[in-house]
Amino acid sequence: MAEVSEVLMSVLSTVRVPRPGDRVHKDECAFSFASPESEGGLYVCMNSFLGFGGQFVERHHARTGQRAYLHITRTRKAQKEDDNSSGSGDPPKKKPTRLAIGIEGGFDVEQEQYEEDVKVVLFPDRQEVTSEDLATMPDVVRERVSLSMAGLLAADSVSHALQVQQWDGEVRQESKHAAELKQLDNGVKIPPSGWRCEVCDLQENLWMNLTDGKVLCGRRYFDGSGGNNHALQHFQQTGYPLAVKLGTITPDGADVYSYDEDDMVLDSKLAEHLSHFGIDMMTMEKTERTMTELEIAVNQRVGEWEVIQESGATLRPLWGPGLTGMKNLGNSCYLNSVMQVLFTIPDFQEKYVSSFEKIVDEAPSDPTQDFKTQVAKLGYGVLSGEYSKPTPDPGDDPSASSEPRGDQVGIAPRMFKALVGRGHPEFSTNRQQDAQEFLLHFINMVERNCRSGANPSEAFRFLVEERIVCQQSQKAKYTQRVDYIVQLPVPMDQATNTDELQEAERLREEAEASGNPPPAAPRARIPFSVCLDALSEPETLTDFWSSAVQGKTTATKTTRFASFPDYLVIQIKKFTFGLDWVPKKLDVSIDVPDTLDLSALRGTGQQPGEELLPEVAPPPLMTPDVEVKGILGSRGNEEDDSLYSPLLSPVLDDSTVSQLCEMGFPMEACRKAVYYTGNTGIDAAMNWVMGHMDDPDFSAPFVLPGCSSAPGSTPTESASEEHLATIVSMGFSRDQASRALRATSNVLERAVDWIFSHLDDLESMEVSEGGRSEGGSEASRDPPPGPRVRDGPGKYELFAFISHMGTSTMCGHYVCHIKKDQQWVIFNDQKVCASEKPPKDLGYLYFYRRVAE
């Protein structure tokens, strides 16, 4: 022991005591998913506080020279079977009554108990020091090491801080208006039933303003259906902030919305406020389900959930490489499903998993914050098979043989989720998210982190060709843009079971009128070919400004593939907005094919004899109130390569802009709509919006034609180095990237679209392989390299799909099905099983790979 004491004394200067703000990783290895519960436990460096599994701790010691590590091992205690537990990994038998996790009445989470063993291990000889051993050592050693051990054990680990322990989806804040709400003595009394909107006679989604008792309908959504926005308009006209949803009032409360605070709120004086208009809360009965009840119902719903999860069948668990489950960290199933699919693609395997050892060797001092390291760690964890083992049952006799359970030990991607979500307003939270939005977010991160070397996101990248034909001049305009996902619309009016749907709606109305529960609604059946036709059919653009006729006319727009990617992602646009802007999902069944031939959708470019529209911007909107601050010469200036740069402040019809904003469209898009329709009114502006919703710069800052910056802003002086590097990584020169960013106010997304739509202009620029301008004759100049896209035949086969269960992206659950060795496999978080009936007709995201001819 004296020898060990001497070793501790020699390394004492490297032993630190955690301070507030230190990141302590005592639950997870930086390079693997080893934990204190894993075989061999976890070693925590007593200097950097990084955790390492047994296979990586030696490597860290050799690289850094650190010798003292706190070795933590945990063994799970045997637990008594809870009467409320199903014992099969299924949802608890006790029905939840709150939209919550980990609190009374909410959804249960597993609480495991462990026995913990802690000691200090000194490398390279792995000498062990227990707390009892420390008691016999010199005071200076005992105190320092004991303080470090106690500090590490007491500190909250990073993963613990990120893990969901308790969540309550029903918590609402008291409205700031509730206590002193003014109510008008106008004699209004509200009957207990038979309500109608006072403006449009709508009988559903009705809200009573708590200041004047006006009963008005909720908001309309983007396609003009739903409510008629009268409750919101009333607030905008009067400023009366609070409204209660009629039909949700009970003795326990009601749904109260604050327009001023833009959120559902609490009103502690609700009974008093309702009584003012003759409503007695104690006698009211609920006639509509609250939003919370709707979300709880969807989390207990059978139909779709059971079909997608294949709950009706006894599924055979699978184990081994590429068959590793991922723990749900609290609404992280969207991430689990997307990453399971991505790591079946060779590009991602080769980038991150094949070179795993090299990535670990080259990792920075804090690998927990390195994108490449954490993606490689996740990929290796998913594919290696090291964590594809049955979950041990503490109640079983280890010597007894039994059938393995479906749940796996699996991996918990806490570090990965924290890293990819850092700084993002949605993915940094523990709320449910849209899997499609996360896929694009992750692809964007891969693009930023693969500016040199192989870029696996190129497997998805393709070019879209848009052809606009002026119907008056018959001249055409071609533009190209990069995309990663094909979004297919769902034409509900072309369902093959329309009669069945109409009959079900009739029965629902009858049941509602008689106060009976509505019957189960049938699912609309939509042919996949109809969705594909809706994507490819020409779109009519009204109020199109034609540079050929120098005025507004009608045009048609067709969208085609300019290239076909190696891997094609198709999103079924199931999500829309319901009443009061609550996102909802279309309940549809689509016969998605196993093989797909999109060859007929390849763009052909300019046709022989076809004339192109002149490249002239529409004239700026001029009114007597416009102050012309200055017009530059036709040669432009050094910071702007446009033909002219009028710095104008156009006068826009504020009322039209406001009306569009109230419908939920982005402010900048509304300003563009009013500008490009010349202040001609809401109808023209709405038509413009509907015709440009899919434009890549739809919600980008409004920039006057011919200007390189938005009205009221100064021209961009220098391009962002990060944005420059991103565009250069796509195959363009630095000069081309700079020009695109200057022309689009340094907005990366708009710059990428700009550069693809100005390829002809860029041919005149001098480019070299390194992106620097070089001298030379005109004849020696090569055309710009253009974007790096892979092209080939447009024939594909389905190999994976992600399904969503629930009524909106705000709630519900995701699972994925992946075809492995001609066998469909379902990945449902930690459960990995052979699929018996893959519900291909209910998917949300479909993944196809090119079929080699």
Protein Blocks (a to p, Z undefined) as FASTA:
>chain_A
ZZmmmmmmmmmmmpccddehiacdfkbcfkbccdfkbghiaaddfklopacdfklmmmmm
mmnopabdcddddddddddddfkbgolopacfbdcfbdcehiahiacddddddddddddd
ddfklpacdfklmmmmcfklmmmmmmmmmmmmmpccfklmmpcfbdcfkbccddfklmmo
ccddehpacdfehiacfklopaghiacdfklopacdddddfkopajehlmmmmmmmnopa
bdcdehiacfkbccdddfklopacddfklmmmmmmnopafklpccfbdcfklmmmmmmmc
gklmmmmnommbccdddedehiaccddeehplmmmmmmmmmmmpfklmmmmmmmmmmmmm
mpcfblmlgmklmmmmmmmmmmnommmccdddfkbcfkbccdddfbdfbjcdfklmmmmm
gopaklmpcbdcdfklmmmmmmmmmmmmmmgcjdfklmmgccdddddddfklopacdddd
ddfbdcddddfklcfklmmmmmmmmmmmmmmmnopacdddddddddfklmmmmmmpccdd
ehiacfklopacddddddddfbdcfbdcddddfbccdehhiacdddddddddfbdcfklm
pcebjaehiacdddddddddddfklccfbdcdfklpfkbccfbdcdddddddfklmmmmm
mnopafklmmmmmmmnoonajklmmmmmmmmmmpmklmgccddehiabdehiacdfbdcf
klmmmmmmnopafklmmmmmmmnoopaklmmmmmmmmmmmmmmpccdfkopaceddfklp
ccdebjadddddfbdcdfbdcddedjbfkgccddddddeehiacddehjaccddfblcfk
lcfbdcdddddZZ
